[in-house]
Amino acid sequence: MSQLASDPTLTQTSVQATDLLAFLRPVLNAQGTVTGYAPCNITANNFAVSAVALGLLQLGQTLPTTAPEGGGLWMDGGAFAYSTMSGATSGVPLSPQATAASLAALLAAIPAMGAGTNFDGFQNNAGVVTQVDDGK
C-alpha cells in the first residue's frame, strides 16, 4: 500500500544533513510561462547551503557600501563588514580608505604652522603633521 506525502506518520520536525528532500521545480517555456513541474531531489545539507547563499546574495544587495552612522552591517568592497558604532569610535580596525579619511580630517583639524599658535603639540606644516616644542 502506498502512502501519501500528507500522511501524518511521515511528518518530521527535524532534518539531518544526509536526508534527501524532494521538491518540484517549475518548467518554463520560451516565453517564461510555467508549463509544469519537474521533480527534483537535494540533500538537506546542500539545500541549507543553497538557501544561505541565496539569502546572503539578497542581503548584500540591500546593504550600504559605507559604514552606517551608529553602526551596523555593510558591504566593504564586496565583503560583509560590521561596525558596532561609527568608524573611528567603534574599536574595530579601520579600512585603508577609512584610515586615510581619518588622517585627512585630523590634518585639517590641527592648526597651521606659524598661524599664531604658541603651544607644544602637533601643527600642520604644509600638509605634514609636525610636532612642535616651543622650549618652555
SVG drawing of the C-alpha trace seen along z (x, -y; Angstrom):
<svg xmlns="http://www.w3.org/2000/svg" viewBox="-2 -85 65 87">
<polyline fill="none" stroke="black" stroke-width="0.4" points="0.0,0.0 1.4,-3.4 1.5,-6.4 0.6,-10.0 3.0,-12.8 0.3,-14.3 0.2,-11.1 0.8,-12.3 3.1,-9.4 5.6,-10.9 5.8,-14.3 9.2,-15.1 10.1,-18.0 13.9,-17.9 16.2,-17.2 19.6,-15.5 22.3,-16.6 22.1,-13.3 18.3,-13.4 17.1,-13.5 14.5,-16.2 12.0,-16.1 10.7,-19.2 9.1,-20.4 10.9,-22.9 8.8,-24.9 9.3,-24.1 9.2,-27.2 8.6,-27.6 10.4,-30.1 8.0,-32.8 8.7,-32.2 5.3,-30.7 5.1,-27.8 4.1,-24.7 4.5,-22.1 6.8,-21.0 9.7,-18.6 10.5,-16.5 13.9,-17.1 15.9,-15.8 18.5,-17.5 20.3,-16.5 19.3,-18.6 23.0,-19.7 23.1,-21.1 19.6,-22.7 20.8,-24.5 24.0,-25.8 21.9,-26.9 19.4,-28.7 22.0,-30.5 23.9,-31.5 20.8,-32.9 19.9,-34.8 23.4,-36.3 23.2,-37.3 19.9,-39.1 21.1,-40.7 24.3,-42.0 22.3,-43.9 20.4,-45.8 23.3,-46.9 25.1,-50.3 28.6,-50.4 29.9,-52.6 29.7,-52.0 26.3,-53.3 26.1,-56.1 25.6,-54.4 27.0,-51.1 25.6,-48.1 26.1,-45.7 27.5,-47.0 29.4,-45.9 33.1,-46.7 34.4,-46.1 32.2,-43.0 32.7,-41.6 30.3,-41.7 31.5,-44.0 30.0,-45.0 30.8,-48.1 29.4,-48.4 29.4,-52.2 30.6,-54.7 34.2,-54.3 36.7,-56.0 34.9,-55.2 33.9,-51.6 37.2,-50.0 37.1,-47.9 40.2,-48.3 39.5,-50.8 39.8,-50.0 42.7,-51.7 40.1,-54.2 38.7,-55.0 42.2,-55.4 43.1,-57.8 39.9,-59.8 40.5,-60.0 44.1,-61.2 42.9,-63.8 40.3,-65.0 43.0,-65.1 45.3,-67.1 42.5,-69.6 41.6,-70.0 45.1,-70.9 46.4,-74.5 48.6,-75.5 52.3,-76.1 53.0,-79.7 49.4,-80.6 49.9,-82.4 49.7,-79.4 52.3,-79.0 51.9,-75.6 53.6,-72.3 51.8,-69.8 51.1,-69.0 50.7,-71.5 50.0,-71.3 53.3,-72.1 52.2,-72.4 50.4,-69.1 52.8,-67.4 51.9,-66.8 54.8,-68.2 55.3,-68.1 56.2,-71.4 58.1,-72.0 58.3,-75.7 61.0,-75.0 59.2,-76.1"/>
</svg>
